[in-house]
Amino acid sequence: MFRNDLYVEEPGARILEQYTADIRSQAAECRLAMASLARQLDTPLVLGVDTIVFGATGPRVYNSAVLVDRHGNVSGRYDKMHPVVFGEYWPWFDRYPEWLE
């Protein structure tokens, strides 16, 4: 698990102007850290990372897997779309007794 958040800015993203520079700086910092690790180990890496995608409808947060090649380039990203049942959430949890919580 990679501790830095990965920031992705889509075309037409709605970001408040006062935060744009910070977000772009943090995005560059995260990619640089991933690239540095891959180059240092001289091997491709699959890293688990929290991804924040800024799009036209606002930010979306994903639990992602990122493929970084041995040269430090981000080659691919998979965003998890649904939480795992009983591992990350309990269906109908509101129906269980409160003491079980």
N, CA, C and O atoms as a MOPAC input file, in Angstrom:
PM7 MOZYME 1SCF
protein

 N      0.84800 1    -1.17700 1     0.00000 1
 C      0.00000 1     0.00000 1     0.00000 1
 C      0.88600 1     1.23000 1     0.00000 1
 O      1.78700 1     1.35900 1     0.82900 1
 N      0.63100 1     2.11500 1    -0.91800 1
 C      1.38000 1     3.36200 1    -1.04100 1
 C      0.64700 1     4.43800 1    -0.25700 1
 O     -0.55200 1     4.63100 1    -0.45900 1
 N      1.32300 1     5.13200 1     0.61600 1
 C      0.65600 1     6.03700 1     1.56000 1
 C      0.23900 1     7.38400 1     0.95900 1
 O     -0.69500 1     8.00100 1     1.47000 1
 N      0.88400 1     7.85800 1    -0.09200 1
 C      0.49200 1     9.14200 1    -0.69300 1
 C     -0.74300 1     8.94600 1    -1.55500 1
 O     -0.88100 1     7.92300 1    -2.22500 1
 N     -1.63900 1     9.92200 1    -1.54000 1
 C     -2.80500 1     9.88000 1    -2.41800 1
 C     -2.38300 1    10.23500 1    -3.83800 1
 O     -1.53800 1    11.10500 1    -4.05100 1
 N     -2.98200 1     9.54900 1    -4.80000 1
 C     -2.74600 1     9.85300 1    -6.20300 1
 C     -3.85600 1    10.79300 1    -6.65700 1
 O     -5.03500 1    10.46200 1    -6.53100 1
 N     -3.49600 1    11.95200 1    -7.17900 1
 C     -4.45800 1    12.93100 1    -7.65900 1
 C     -4.47600 1    12.89400 1    -9.17500 1
 O     -3.42900 1    12.94100 1    -9.82200 1
 N     -5.68300 1    12.80900 1    -9.74200 1
 C     -5.84800 1    12.77600 1   -11.19300 1
 C     -6.81100 1    13.88600 1   -11.57200 1
 O     -7.88600 1    14.01900 1   -10.98700 1
 N     -6.41600 1    14.67800 1   -12.55200 1
 C     -7.25700 1    15.77700 1   -13.00800 1
 C     -7.73900 1    15.46700 1   -14.42600 1
 O     -6.94500 1    15.38100 1   -15.36200 1
 N     -9.05700 1    15.30100 1   -14.56300 1
 C     -9.64600 1    15.02500 1   -15.87100 1
 C     -9.89600 1    16.34100 1   -16.61100 1
 O     -9.99900 1    17.39400 1   -15.98100 1
 N     -9.99600 1    16.28700 1   -17.95100 1
 C    -10.33400 1    17.50200 1   -18.69300 1
 C    -11.69200 1    18.04500 1   -18.22900 1
 O    -12.63400 1    17.27800 1   -18.03400 1
 N    -11.78600 1    19.33500 1   -18.05900 1
 C    -13.02300 1    19.96300 1   -17.61300 1
 C    -13.27000 1    19.82700 1   -16.12200 1
 O    -14.39300 1    20.01400 1   -15.65400 1
 N    -12.22500 1    19.50300 1   -15.37400 1
 C    -12.36800 1    19.29900 1   -13.92000 1
 C    -12.77400 1    20.59800 1   -13.24300 1
 O    -12.31800 1    21.68300 1   -13.60400 1
 N    -13.64400 1    20.45600 1   -12.25200 1
 C    -14.07300 1    21.61000 1   -11.45200 1
 C    -13.27900 1    21.61700 1   -10.14800 1
 O    -13.59600 1    20.88400 1    -9.21100 1
 N    -12.25700 1    22.44400 1   -10.10300 1
 C    -11.42800 1    22.58700 1    -8.90600 1
 C    -11.41400 1    24.06400 1    -8.54600 1
 O    -11.20700 1    24.91600 1    -9.41000 1
 N    -11.63400 1    24.36800 1    -7.27500 1
 C    -11.56200 1    25.76100 1    -6.85800 1
 C    -10.16400 1    26.29600 1    -7.13800 1
 O     -9.16300 1    25.63100 1    -6.86900 1
 N    -10.11400 1    27.49100 1    -7.67700 1
 C     -8.85400 1    28.06100 1    -8.14100 1
 C     -7.77400 1    28.10400 1    -7.06300 1
 O     -6.59700 1    27.90100 1    -7.36100 1
 N     -8.16200 1    28.36700 1    -5.80500 1
 C     -7.15700 1    28.46900 1    -4.74400 1
 C     -6.52200 1    27.11200 1    -4.40400 1
 O     -5.47700 1    27.07000 1    -3.75500 1
 N     -7.14600 1    26.00100 1    -4.83500 1
 C     -6.61100 1    24.67100 1    -4.54000 1
 C     -5.88200 1    24.04400 1    -5.72800 1
 O     -5.20800 1    23.02900 1    -5.55700 1
 N     -5.99800 1    24.61100 1    -6.90600 1
 C     -5.43700 1    24.00900 1    -8.11200 1
 C     -3.93600 1    23.77500 1    -8.00100 1
 O     -3.46600 1    22.68100 1    -8.31400 1
 N     -3.17600 1    24.76700 1    -7.56700 1
 C     -1.71500 1    24.63200 1    -7.45700 1
 C     -1.34500 1    23.55500 1    -6.44300 1
 O     -0.42500 1    22.77400 1    -6.68800 1
 N     -2.04400 1    23.49900 1    -5.30800 1
 C     -1.75900 1    22.49000 1    -4.28400 1
 C     -2.02000 1    21.08700 1    -4.81400 1
 O     -1.21800 1    20.17900 1    -4.59700 1
 N     -3.12700 1    20.90900 1    -5.50100 1
 C     -3.48900 1    19.58900 1    -6.02400 1
 C     -2.47900 1    19.14100 1    -7.06600 1
 O     -2.04400 1    17.98900 1    -7.05200 1
 N     -2.10500 1    20.02300 1    -7.95600 1
 C     -1.11200 1    19.66500 1    -8.98700 1
 C      0.24300 1    19.36800 1    -8.35900 1
 O      0.95800 1    18.48300 1    -8.83000 1
 N      0.60600 1    20.09100 1    -7.30800 1
 C      1.86100 1    19.84500 1    -6.60900 1
 C      1.84600 1    18.47900 1    -5.92600 1
 O      2.82000 1    17.73100 1    -6.01300 1
 N      0.74800 1    18.15000 1    -5.24800 1
 C      0.64100 1    16.86000 1    -4.57300 1
 C      0.59700 1    15.71100 1    -5.57800 1
 O      1.13700 1    14.63700 1    -5.31200 1
 N     -0.03900 1    15.92600 1    -6.72400 1
 C     -0.08500 1    14.89800 1    -7.76500 1
 C      1.31900 1    14.61000 1    -8.28400 1
 O      1.69600 1    13.45100 1    -8.46100 1
 N      2.09100 1    15.66700 1    -8.52700 1
 C      3.46400 1    15.50000 1    -9.00600 1
 C      4.33000 1    14.81400 1    -7.95500 1
 O      5.16000 1    13.96700 1    -8.28800 1
 N      4.14000 1    15.17600 1    -6.68700 1
 C      4.91700 1    14.58700 1    -5.58800 1
 C      4.65900 1    13.08300 1    -5.47800 1
 O      5.59500 1    12.30400 1    -5.29800 1
 N      3.40600 1    12.67800 1    -5.58500 1
 C      3.04800 1    11.26300 1    -5.49500 1
 C      3.65300 1    10.47300 1    -6.65100 1
 O      4.24300 1     9.41200 1    -6.44600 1
 N      3.50300 1    10.99400 1    -7.86200 1
 C      4.05200 1    10.29500 1    -9.03600 1
 C      5.57700 1    10.20800 1    -8.96000 1
 O      6.16600 1     9.19900 1    -9.34700 1
 N      6.20800 1    11.26300 1    -8.46300 1
 C      7.66000 1    11.25800 1    -8.30800 1
 C      8.09600 1    10.20500 1    -7.29600 1
 O      9.08500 1     9.50700 1    -7.51900 1
 N      7.36800 1    10.08300 1    -6.18400 1
 C      7.70000 1     9.08800 1    -5.16300 1
 C      7.53100 1     7.66700 1    -5.70200 1
 O      8.36900 1     6.80300 1    -5.44100 1
 N      6.45100 1     7.41900 1    -6.45500 1
 C      6.24700 1     6.09000 1    -7.04700 1
 C      7.33900 1     5.77800 1    -8.05900 1
 O      7.87000 1     4.66700 1    -8.08700 1
 N      7.67400 1     6.76400 1    -8.89200 1
 C      8.70600 1     6.57800 1    -9.90300 1
 C     10.06500 1     6.30700 1    -9.25600 1
 O     10.81000 1     5.43900 1    -9.71000 1
 N     10.37900 1     7.04200 1    -8.21000 1
 C     11.64500 1     6.87100 1    -7.50600 1
 C     11.77000 1     5.46400 1    -6.92600 1
 O     12.82800 1     4.84100 1    -7.01700 1
 N     10.69300 1     4.97000 1    -6.33200 1
 C     10.71100 1     3.62800 1    -5.75400 1
 C     10.91100 1     2.56400 1    -6.83300 1
 O     11.69400 1     1.63300 1    -6.64300 1
 N     10.21900 1     2.69100 1    -7.95100 1
 C     10.35500 1     1.71600 1    -9.04200 1
 C     11.76500 1     1.73600 1    -9.62100 1
 O     12.33300 1     0.68300 1    -9.90600 1
 N     12.33300 1     2.92800 1    -9.79500 1
 C     13.69700 1     3.02700 1   -10.32900 1
 C     14.71700 1     2.48300 1    -9.33400 1
 O     15.67300 1     1.81300 1    -9.72400 1
 N     14.51400 1     2.77000 1    -8.05600 1
 C     15.43200 1     2.30800 1    -7.01000 1
 C     15.45900 1     0.78300 1    -6.96000 1
 O     16.52600 1     0.18400 1    -6.82400 1
 N     14.29100 1     0.15400 1    -7.06800 1
 C     14.20600 1    -1.30900 1    -7.02600 1
 C     14.45800 1    -1.95100 1    -8.38900 1
 O     14.65000 1    -3.16300 1    -8.48600 1
 N     14.45500 1    -1.12800 1    -9.44400 1
 C     14.65700 1    -1.58000 1   -10.82100 1
 C     13.71400 1    -2.73000 1   -11.18500 1
 O     14.12500 1    -3.74500 1   -11.74600 1
 N     12.45000 1    -2.53900 1   -10.85000 1
 C     11.44100 1    -3.55900 1   -11.13600 1
 C     10.07400 1    -2.90000 1   -11.28900 1
 O      9.82200 1    -1.86900 1   -10.66600 1
 N      9.19200 1    -3.46600 1   -12.09900 1
 C      7.83300 1    -2.93400 1   -12.16400 1
 C      7.11000 1    -3.18400 1   -10.84700 1
 O      7.36500 1    -4.18000 1   -10.17100 1
 N      6.21400 1    -2.28500 1   -10.48800 1
 C      5.49700 1    -2.39400 1    -9.21900 1
 C      3.99400 1    -2.28200 1    -9.44400 1
 O      3.54200 1    -1.53100 1   -10.30900 1
 N      3.23100 1    -3.02400 1    -8.67100 1
 C      1.79000 1    -2.82200 1    -8.56700 1
 C      1.55800 1    -2.29500 1    -7.15800 1
 O      1.81700 1    -2.98400 1    -6.17100 1
 N      1.06700 1    -1.06100 1    -7.07900 1
 C      0.89900 1    -0.40100 1    -5.78800 1
 C     -0.57000 1    -0.14700 1    -5.50500 1
 O     -1.31600 1     0.26400 1    -6.39500 1
 N     -0.98400 1    -0.38600 1    -4.28400 1
 C     -2.31600 1     0.00200 1    -3.84300 1
 C     -2.25400 1     1.45000 1    -3.40600 1
 O     -1.36600 1     1.82700 1    -2.64200 1
 N     -3.17800 1     2.26200 1    -3.87600 1
 C     -3.14100 1     3.69400 1    -3.59100 1
 C     -4.56500 1     4.24900 1    -3.56400 1
 O     -5.43500 1     3.78600 1    -4.30100 1
 N     -4.79100 1     5.24100 1    -2.71200 1
 C     -6.05500 1     5.96400 1    -2.73100 1
 C     -5.96500 1     7.00000 1    -3.84400 1
 O     -5.02900 1     7.79900 1    -3.88400 1
 N     -6.94200 1     6.98500 1    -4.74900 1
 C     -6.94000 1     7.90200 1    -5.88100 1
 C     -8.09300 1     8.88400 1    -5.74300 1
 O     -9.23000 1     8.49700 1    -5.47200 1
 N     -7.78100 1    10.15600 1    -5.93500 1
 C     -8.80600 1    11.19500 1    -5.95500 1
 C     -8.83300 1    11.74700 1    -7.37300 1
 O     -7.86100 1    12.33500 1    -7.84800 1
 N     -9.96800 1    11.54500 1    -8.04000 1
 C    -10.13200 1    11.96900 1    -9.42300 1
 C    -10.98100 1    13.22800 1    -9.44400 1
 O    -12.12400 1    13.22000 1    -8.98800 1
 N    -10.42700 1    14.30100 1    -9.97000 1
 C    -11.16100 1    15.55000 1   -10.10200 1
 C    -11.73000 1    15.60900 1   -11.51300 1
 O    -10.99300 1    15.65600 1   -12.49700 1
 N    -13.06100 1    15.60400 1   -11.59100 1
 C    -13.73300 1    15.63000 1   -12.88000 1
 C    -14.73600 1    16.75900 1   -12.95300 1
 O    -14.80800 1    17.60200 1   -12.05900 1
 N    -15.51000 1    16.77100 1   -14.02600 1
 C    -16.49000 1    17.82500 1   -14.25500 1
 C    -17.58900 1    17.82600 1   -13.19800 1
 O    -18.18500 1    18.86900 1   -12.93300 1
 N    -17.86500 1    16.67500 1   -12.59300 1
 C    -18.92500 1    16.58800 1   -11.58500 1
 C    -18.39700 1    16.70200 1   -10.16300 1
 O    -19.15400 1    16.53500 1    -9.20700 1
 N    -17.11000 1    16.98500 1   -10.01100 1
 C    -16.50800 1    17.09400 1    -8.68100 1
 C    -15.59100 1    15.92500 1    -8.40200 1
 O    -15.42000 1    15.06400 1    -9.26400 1
 N    -14.98600 1    15.86800 1    -7.20400 1
 C    -14.03200 1    14.81100 1    -6.89300 1
 C    -14.71100 1    13.46900 1    -6.60300 1
 O    -15.79500 1    13.41300 1    -6.02200 1
 N    -14.04000 1    12.39000 1    -7.02400 1
 C    -14.45700 1    11.02600 1    -6.71400 1
 C    -13.24400 1    10.31900 1    -6.10000 1
 O    -12.11200 1    10.54300 1    -6.52600 1
 N    -13.48300 1     9.47200 1    -5.10600 1
 C    -12.39700 1     8.77800 1    -4.41100 1
 C    -12.49200 1     7.29300 1    -4.70000 1
 O    -13.56900 1     6.70200 1    -4.62800 1
 N    -11.35300 1     6.69200 1    -5.02900 1
 C    -11.28700 1     5.26500 1    -5.34200 1
 C    -10.14600 1     4.61200 1    -4.57200 1
 O     -9.15800 1     5.26000 1    -4.22700 1
 N    -10.29900 1     3.33600 1    -4.31500 1
 C     -9.21600 1     2.47500 1    -3.85800 1
 C     -8.66800 1     1.87500 1    -5.14500 1
 O     -9.38600 1     1.14800 1    -5.83200 1
 N     -7.42600 1     2.15800 1    -5.48600 1
 C     -6.90100 1     1.79900 1    -6.80200 1
 C     -5.65300 1     0.93400 1    -6.71800 1
 O     -4.96000 1     0.88800 1    -5.70100 1
 N     -5.39500 1     0.25300 1    -7.82100 1
 C     -4.12800 1    -0.43900 1    -8.03600 1
 C     -3.45300 1     0.26600 1    -9.20800 1
 O     -4.06700 1     0.46900 1   -10.25600 1
 N     -2.19000 1     0.63600 1    -9.02600 1
 C     -1.44700 1     1.36800 1   -10.05100 1
 C     -0.24300 1     0.53800 1   -10.47400 1
 O      0.49500 1     0.02500 1    -9.63300 1
 N     -0.05100 1     0.40800 1   -11.78400 1
 C      1.12100 1    -0.28100 1   -12.32900 1
 C      2.16200 1     0.76300 1   -12.70500 1
 O      1.90900 1     1.64300 1   -13.52800 1
 N      3.33800 1     0.65600 1   -12.09100 1
 C      4.45700 1     1.55400 1   -12.37300 1
 C      5.56700 1     0.71100 1   -12.98300 1
 O      6.02400 1    -0.25100 1   -12.36500 1
 N      6.01500 1     1.06700 1   -14.21300 1
 C      7.07500 1     0.27000 1   -14.83600 1
 C      8.42900 1     0.57600 1   -14.19000 1
 O      8.53800 1     1.50200 1   -13.38600 1
 N      9.44400 1    -0.18900 1   -14.53300 1
 C     10.75500 1    -0.05800 1   -13.88200 1
 C     11.41600 1     1.29200 1   -14.13800 1
 O     12.36400 1     1.66100 1   -13.44500 1
 N     10.91800 1     2.03300 1   -15.13400 1
 C     11.46600 1     3.35800 1   -15.43300 1
 C     10.71800 1     4.47000 1   -14.70300 1
 O     11.08200 1     5.64100 1   -14.80300 1
 N      9.66800 1     4.09300 1   -13.96600 1
 C      8.94100 1     5.06600 1   -13.17700 1
 C      7.70000 1     5.63200 1   -13.83000 1
 O      7.08200 1     6.55000 1   -13.29100 1
 N      7.32200 1     5.10000 1   -14.98800 1
 C      6.12000 1     5.58200 1   -15.66800 1
 C      4.88600 1     4.84100 1   -15.16600 1
 O      4.90700 1     3.61900 1   -15.02200 1
 N      3.81400 1     5.58100 1   -14.90100 1
 C      2.54500 1     4.95000 1   -14.52300 1
 C      1.93500 1     4.37600 1   -15.79400 1
 O      1.51600 1     5.11800 1   -16.68300 1
 N      1.88800 1     3.04800 1   -15.87300 1
 C      1.43200 1     2.36400 1   -17.08300 1
 C     -0.05900 1     2.06600 1   -17.07400 1
 O     -0.66500 1     1.91100 1   -18.13400 1
 N     -0.65200 1     1.98300 1   -15.89800 1
 C     -2.07000 1     1.67800 1   -15.83000 1
 C     -2.60700 1     1.87300 1   -14.43000 1
 O     -1.86100 1     1.93600 1   -13.45300 1
 N     -3.94700 1     1.97000 1   -14.36100 1
 C     -4.60000 1     2.14600 1   -13.06500 1
 C     -5.95700 1     1.45400 1   -13.11600 1
 O     -6.70300 1     1.59500 1   -14.08500 1
 N     -6.26500 1     0.71000 1   -12.06400 1
 C     -7.58000 1     0.09300 1   -11.91700 1
 C     -8.23100 1     0.69000 1   -10.68200 1
 O     -7.66200 1     0.65600 1    -9.59100 1
 N     -9.42200 1     1.23600 1   -10.86000 1
 C    -10.17600 1     1.80900 1    -9.74600 1
 C    -11.23200 1     0.82100 1    -9.29600 1
 O    -12.08200 1     0.40300 1   -10.08200 1
 N    -11.17400 1     0.45200 1    -8.03300 1
 C    -12.16600 1    -0.45300 1    -7.46500 1
 C    -13.50700 1     0.27000 1    -7.40200 1
 O    -13.58800 1     1.39900 1    -6.91800 1
 N    -14.54500 1    -0.37700 1    -7.88900 1
 C    -15.84000 1     0.27900 1    -8.01100 1
 C    -16.81300 1    -0.06600 1    -6.88200 1
 O    -17.66300 1     0.75500 1    -6.53600 1
 N    -16.70600 1    -1.25300 1    -6.30800 1
 C    -17.66200 1    -1.69400 1    -5.30300 1
 C    -16.93300 1    -2.24600 1    -4.08200 1
 O    -15.95600 1    -2.97900 1    -4.23600 1
 N    -17.38600 1    -1.91100 1    -2.86600 1
 C    -16.78700 1    -2.47500 1    -1.66300 1
 C    -17.06400 1    -3.98300 1    -1.55900 1
 O    -18.06500 1    -4.47500 1    -2.08000 1
 N    -16.19100 1    -4.68600 1    -0.89800 1
 C    -16.32500 1    -6.12700 1    -0.71000 1
 C    -17.33800 1    -6.39800 1     0.40000 1
 O    -17.23100 1    -5.85600 1     1.50000 1
 N    -18.32400 1    -7.24600 1     0.09600 1
 C    -19.35900 1    -7.58800 1     1.06800 1
 C    -18.73900 1    -8.30500 1     2.26100 1
 O    -17.91200 1    -9.19800 1     2.08300 1
 N    -19.12200 1    -7.93200 1     3.45300 1
 C    -18.67400 1    -8.46600 1     4.73700 1
 C    -17.21100 1    -8.13900 1     5.05700 1
 O    -16.79900 1    -8.28300 1     6.20800 1
 N    -16.43300 1    -7.71300 1     4.09600 1
 C    -15.06700 1    -7.29400 1     4.37200 1
 C    -14.99200 1    -5.78500 1     4.56500 1
 O    -14.28800 1    -5.29700 1     5.44900 1
 N    -15.73100 1    -5.04500 1     3.72100 1
 C    -15.71000 1    -3.59200 1     3.78400 1
 C    -17.06900 1    -2.99300 1     4.14100 1
 O    -17.16600 1    -1.81800 1     4.49500 1
 N    -18.08200 1    -3.78800 1     4.04800 1
 C    -19.39600 1    -3.34300 1     4.50600 1
 C    -20.27400 1    -4.54900 1     4.76700 1
 O    -20.03800 1    -5.63600 1     4.23800 1
 N    -21.28600 1    -4.34400 1     5.58600 1
 C    -22.25700 1    -5.39300 1     5.89700 1
 C    -23.59400 1    -4.99900 1     5.29200 1
 O    -24.11900 1    -3.93000 1     5.60400 1
 N    -24.14900 1    -5.83500 1     4.43800 1
 C    -25.46500 1    -5.49000 1     3.88600 1
 C    -26.52700 1    -5.53200 1     4.98300 1
 O    -26.46000 1    -6.35100 1     5.89900 1
 N    -27.48500 1    -4.65400 1     4.87600 1
 C    -28.60500 1    -4.57200 1     5.81400 1
 C    -28.13300 1    -4.41300 1     7.26500 1
 O    -28.77500 1    -4.91800 1     8.18600 1
 N    -27.02300 1    -3.71800 1     7.46400 1
 C    -26.46300 1    -3.56500 1     8.80300 1
 C    -27.44400 1    -2.89400 1     9.75300 1
 O    -27.41900 1    -3.15000 1    10.95600 1
 N    -28.30700 1    -2.03700 1     9.21700 1
 C    -29.27100 1    -1.34600 1    10.07000 1
 C    -30.31200 1    -2.29300 1    10.66300 1
 O    -31.04200 1    -1.91600 1    11.58000 1
 N    -30.38400 1    -3.50700 1    10.14900 1
 C    -31.34300 1    -4.49200 1    10.66400 1
 C    -30.78300 1    -5.33600 1    11.81200 1
 O    -31.53200 1    -6.03400 1    12.49600 1
 N    -29.46100 1    -5.26800 1    12.02000 1
 C    -28.83200 1    -6.04000 1    13.09000 1
 C    -29.02700 1    -5.33300 1    14.43300 1
 O    -29.21500 1    -4.11700 1    14.46900 1
 N    -28.98500 1    -6.08000 1    15.52900 1
 C    -29.08900 1    -5.42400 1    16.84700 1
 C    -27.92400 1    -4.45600 1    17.06700 1
 O    -26.81900 1    -4.67200 1    16.56900 1
 N    -28.18600 1    -3.41100 1    17.80200 1
 C    -27.18000 1    -2.37300 1    18.02500 1
 C    -25.93800 1    -2.89400 1    18.74300 1
 O    -24.83400 1    -2.42000 1    18.47500 1
 N    -26.09700 1    -3.86200 1    19.65300 1
 C    -24.94900 1    -4.39900 1    20.40500 1
 C    -23.96600 1    -5.11200 1    19.46900 1
 O    -22.78400 1    -5.23100 1    19.79200 1
 N    -24.44000 1    -5.58000 1    18.32600 1
 C    -23.56600 1    -6.27900 1    17.38000 1
 C    -22.59200 1    -5.32400 1    16.69100 1
 O    -21.51300 1    -5.71400 1    16.24600 1
 N    -23.00700 1    -4.07600 1    16.62000 1
 C    -22.17400 1    -3.06800 1    15.99500 1
 C    -20.85100 1    -2.92900 1    16.72600 1
 O    -20.01300 1    -2.11700 1    16.33600 1

